[in-house]
Amino acid sequence: MQMEPPRDRLVRPLMAPSARRDRLLGVVLLLCAIAVIQLGASIAKTLFAQIGASGTVTLRLLLATALLWMIQRPWRTAVPRSAWPLLLAYGTALGLMNLLFYLSLRTVPVGLAVALEFSGPLTLTLAATRRLKDLPWLLLALAGLAVLLPVRGVASVDPLGSACALGAGACWAAYMITGRRLGGLLGKHAAAWGMPMALLWVLPFGCATAGWQMLQPSVLPTALAVAILSSAIPYPLEMAAMQRLPTRMFGVLLSLDPVMAALADWMVLGEALAPLQLAAIAAIMLASAGSTRD
């Protein structure tokens, strides 16, 4: 007598194509977000001479918030009372991540700053597993970071700028944790609600250092481009990708951030990286990819 195949084997082929399409969409969304956000970071650095790093990030978040609220109109969907603490945590992580990262760009090339910042997501990915086979990947990531950090005889990177980039990495990890949970509660409006919270954290710094100079006519066109590329487009895309991709796959794709940053850095600013620094970035990327393999 021939036995019937288990029901899950009958159902799985019917569900798989839809799941694959959804995951593929998540991959495309995240890759687009990575590309535009790194291009925006390189363009943003051209504004530092006029309004400084704090002024640049403040103006960027201000314009991006206005754009998202005009396009998405998130006020039409009420935020549940239970979601406000999570929203505050998400906005805090988002604001401090951007502020610290831009402060690091004053003295650290974009590609190196992103590589140091990537230590946050990498640590989060490795902390999520207790497998012994992940230890070599952790050691490889630490070796790459050691090359990028200002250790005498290894690399000449500004200590304060490096510390800001590492702090931005810690905030990036918090942004990933809170963003995934907030996206499940607020859906596509999560980023739009989080942006004003982030703006509240950076606004005092921008006003103190740049003041009314942020509203110069010569600054606004470039600032608007940065706001679109670095916030208005990528944050909703990342939020949508978070809901479609497993954490481990999300971490693998984020390892492309340093590559995109170095490429944008070279194209926009003409800042070249030394071979040893490129090797360090490659080590961090390899560690991320290896740590997220099954």
Secondary structure, DSSP 8 states (H G I E B T S, - for coil): ------HHHHHHHHHHHHHHHHHHHHHHHHHHHHHHHHHHHHHHGGGHHHHHHHHHHHHHHHHHHHHHHHHH-GGGS---GGGHHHHHHHHHHHHHHHHHHHHHTTTS-HHHHHHHHTHHHHHHHHHT---GGGHHHHHHHHHHHHHHS--TTT----HHHHHHHHHHHHHHHHHHHHHHHHHHHHGGGHHHHHHHHHHHHHHHHHHHHTGGGGG-TTTHHHHHHHHIIIIITHHHHHHHHHTTS-HHHHHHHHTTHHHHHHHHIIIII-----HHHHHHHHHHHHHHHHHT--
